[in-house]
Amino acid sequence: MIKKILGTSAILLTSVFVLTGCGNSKKNSKDDTKLTVAASPSPHAEILEHVAPLMKKEGIELEVKKFDDYVMPNKALASGDVDANYFQHVPFYKKSVKENDYKFAIAGAIHIEPMGLYSKTIKKIKDLKNGSTIITSDSESDWGRIINILQKANLVKLKSGVNFETATFDDISENPKNLKFVHNVKPEILVQAYKNDEGTLVAINANFAYSAKLNPMKDAILLEKDNSPYVNILAIRKEDEKLKKIKKLNDALHKKEVQDWISKRWNDSVKPVASNNWK
């Protein structure tokens, strides 16, 4: 079934690329009355759609382009198809920029959403059996946070001196339950792996969990703690750092009434970041 899932993922990515196209010569960045942002459907796109009326009052039409994968939003930003994107956390952003030599900048830190491990097989982590399979995404920037969750549950231990943000499953020094890790599944396919009961535990990014009507606070067997460093950001091209429309969007996303709405909409499982400045 995993092979079938991977095949579906490849088709999905191809479809997104064809629909999106590439290179609009950064025409939108020169238009002060229009701002196009690539975003994951939930919660990112929902949040942007909520602030669109605020942006309209500022004389800016906010267009949201939804992407179901973690590759195309950065490609769209680099090619000029969009003015900004809002879908990724800081470690993923840093890795993507380094690997692709993107000339990007962080316009603002917006919210934190917890990574959760879900199961169709067990209801409590104490029921996890020896040799159980844990399915995670192929996004290496998430591996360390998953290992951290498991370590806090006393299921594994990371090698001394290894940074969680760059850790891989090869950096696990202790694994008393002999857990098996499958980490070659596209993030957007993890929900399907969960529904198909492919593994005892499936680590699902919160945005995909929300889309599948899963509530991380209620449905996750294990959940990331509040002090997660994986803050979701508004990313832009470096050349556009001083654009007023970018600042206006960042300011809108940090208005108290918007942050209160975010907390209420997702029952406090999406946690707004109070400061609108990235340091």
N, C-alpha and C positions, 0 to 999 in steps of 0.2 A: 504493500500500500504506500510506503514511503516513496518508492520510485514513481508511483502514479501521482502523488502529491507534487513531487519535484517537477514532473512534466507539466502539470497544470500551472505551476509557478512560472515556468519559462514562457508559456503561452501568454500569461497575464502580463509579464514584463514587456513582451513584444507588442501587445495590444496597446499598452500605455504609451510606448514610444511612438507608435504609428499615429495615435490620436493626438499626441502632444506636438509632434513635429520638432524641429530644432531651428534656433536662430531667428529671432525677430529683430536683429540688429539693435537690441536694447532700446527699441523705440518707446516703450512705455516709461522708461526711466526719465525721459526728457519731457514727459507730459505731467505737469503738476496737478492735473485734475483726475488722473487715473492711477491706481495702484493695484498691481496684479500680484497675488501671493499664492504660492504652491503650498498645499497643506494636506496632512492626513485627514480622512473624513471625520474622525472623532478622537479626541475632543477638539483638535486644532481648528478644523474648518467650521465647526459649530460655534466656537468662540469668535472666530473672525466674522462670521455671519451676524453674530450678536452685536458686534461693534460697528458693523457697516453703516447703520443709521447715524452713529456718532461721527463717522468719517464724512458722511454726506453733508452733515451740518457744517463741516470744515471745507466743503466744496470739493471733496475727493470721492470719486466712485471707486469702491473697493470690490475688486473681482477676485473670487476664490477659485483656484483650480485644484481639484481633489486628486490625490495620488494614493494608490493602495500599496505602494512599495517604498523602499528606502533608498533607491538608487536614482530614480528619475528626478526627484525634486531638486537635488543639487546639480544635476546635468542641465535642468531647465533654467536654473539660476545662472549657471556659468555661460550658457548659450544666449541668454537675454530673453528667453521666453517669458520669464517672470521677473518682477522687481525684487522679490524677497521670498523666502520660504520659512515655514513654521511647522516642523515635524520632528526634529532631531534633538537629542540631548548632547551635552558638551563633549563627552568622550567620543561619540560617533562623529560629531562635527570635526574634531581635531584629527581623527584618523582619516576621514574622507579628504580633508584639506591637504594633509601630508601626502597621501597616496596619489592624489590627482593634481597637486599643485594649484589648487583653486585660489584665486585672489579674493577671498571672502573676508567678511568681518561680522562680529556679533553686534547686532543693534540693541538687543535687550534680552534679559532673562525673564521668562514669562511664567512658567509653572513647573511643578514637579509632579509626576504621576508614578505610582509604585509598580514595580515589576512583581508579578505574582506567579506562583506555581499552582496549577489546577489539576484535578484528578477526577476521573469517572470511576475509579477503582476503589479508592480509599477515602474516608471522611476525616481522618485525623492522621497527622504525620507519624504518630507512634505505631500506626498499622503498616508502615512502609516495610516491605520484606527485603531480605538479602537478595542481591542480584537484580533489583528492580531497574527498569529503564527510565531515564529522564530525557525527554526531548527538548532541545533548545534550538534557537535559530542559528543560522550561519553567520550572524552578525557578531564578529569577534569583540566589538566594543561592549557587548552585553554579557560576555562570558564571565568576566570578573564580578559583575554585580550578582549574577546567579550563584557563583561560587561563594560569594560573601553571604548570601541568604542561606545557603546550605550550611556554611560554617557556623553561622549564628544559631542554627538548629542542631548543631553538634553532629552533623552527618558527614562532613569532610573537613579537612584542614589544609590550608594553603602553605606552601613552602615559605620558610622564614625569609624576609627581605623582599618578597615579590609584591609589587603594587597591584591592588585589586583592579585598577582601571586598565591595566595591560595584561592581566593574568589570562592564561588559557587552561584548558582542562589537563594539560600535561604538567601544570604547576601544582597539582594537588599532591600533597605528600602523604596524607592519610585518608583512606576510604574504607572504613571498617565494615560497611554493609556491601562492599563490592558493587556499588552502583554503576550502571552502564550509561554512558552519555552518547546520545545521537544528536549531533550538532551540525547537520547539513541541510536543514529545512529553512526555506525562505520565511522571514517573519510573518508575512501576510498569509501563510498557509498553516501557521501553528494552531489556529482555532479549528481548522478542519482535522488536524492530527488529534486534537483533544476530542472532538466529536466522534471520531472514528476509534477512540480508545486505543491509540497507537502505543502509548507508554503509560506507566503508572503515574508519572507526573509530567506535565507539559508547562514549560515556562513561556508565558504569553505577555507581550508588551501591552500595557494598559489600553492604548488606543485601539488595538485590535480586540481586546477583551470587551471594551465598551460596545464596539460594533456588533459583537456577538451576544449582547445583552448580559454579559457577565459583569458582576460588581466585584472589583478586587477586594473591597473591604469585607464582603460577605461570602464570596465564593472561592477565594484563594485558600489553598491548604497552607501555603507559606507566603508571606507578604513582606516586601521590602520595608525597612524602617523609615521613619520620617526624615532622618538626617542624610538621605541619599544625595550624592553629589551630581546626580544625573538630571540636572535642570534642563528643561526644554527651552529652546531659544528662537529668537527671530534672527535669521541669517540674511545677509545682503552682500552685494559685491562691494569690495573695499572702496572703489571709486565713487560709490553712492552714499558714503557715510554721512555726508552733510545735507542730504536731501531733506527738505522740510516735511514732505509727506511721510517719510519713514519715521521721523521723530513724532509726528502726529499720531501715527498708528501705534507706536510704542507707548506714547502717553495714554492713548485711549485704552490700551490693554491693561494699564496699571491704575485706571480710575477705580476708586473704592467700590462704586456701584457695580462695575464689571467684575471685580474680584469677588465681591459678595455673591454675585450671580453664579460665577464659576463654582464656588464652594457649594452652593445650594444645589446647582444642577447635577453635580456628581457626588452629592452626599459626602463632601469633604475628602473624597478619594483623589481629586485633582486639587493640588495645593498651590494657589497663586504665590508668586514671588513678589514681595512688597516693593523692592527697589526697582526702578526702571532704568538703572544704570548697570552696565556690565563692567566688572573690574577683574 
